[in-house]
Amino acid sequence: MTYVLLNFCKHVRARPGVDPHSSGAWFDGWASPPPPPADARPVAAPRTWLGAVGWRRAGGAIAFDEAPRAENLIER
């Protein structure tokens, strides 16, 4: 989840936070949630165990300043 939600910071050298061009504002797993958007939710709620519950068991809520761990990256 960290890679998916925060990878934009690395590529556009943005400061930590929610990517304004993503559905991250509606993500309910932030350690410090941003204010709720006024717009309708653009994505469906997760329907699988992994998407709804399982990912939280691997580390819990995600902080804006997190980054993928180096040992999880694949060198090519």
N, C-alpha and C positions, 0 to 999 in steps of 0.2 A: 504494500500500500504506500509506503513512504516513497518508493521509486516513482510510482504512478502519479502521486499527488504533488510531489515537490521537485521532480526532476527539472522542471522548467527553470528553476533558480540557477541551476548549473549552466544551462544552455543559453539563457539570455542575461546571465549575471544580474538577476533580480534579487532584491532583498527578500528575506524569508516572509512568507505569507501565502495567502490563497491566490492561485493563478486566476486573474480576472476573466480569462477566456476558457475556463473549465467549469465543471459542476461541483468543484471542491467546496464552494460556499454551502452546499446542501449536505455535505458529508457530515455524519453525526459522530465521528470518531476523533475529532480534534481534542487535544488536551486543554486548549483554551479556545472554545468555539467563537467564531466571528459572529457579529450581529446577524440574525436571520434575514435572508433576502426577502424583499417584498414580492418578487416574481414567483410564478408557479414553479414547482419543482420540475426540472427538465428531464429527469431520469427516473426510472422506476426503482422502488425499494428493492434491496436484494431478496431473492427468493430461495437461495441455497444456504445450507448451514455454514459453508466456508465464507460466503459473502456477508452473512448477517452476524455470525458469532465466532467462527473459527479463527479468523485473522486476529481477533482481539486477544486470543490465548497466546499468540506468538509475540506479544510485546505490549499490548494495550494501546491506549490513546496515543495519537501522533502529535508531536510538537512541531511548530512551524520551522524550527531551526534544525530539525533532524535531516540526515542524509543516509543513503544506502550504505551499509557496511562494506568496507573494501573486500573482505573475504567472500562476499556474496557476488562480487562482480566477476564476469568471465573475461579472461584475457584472450584476445585473438591476434 
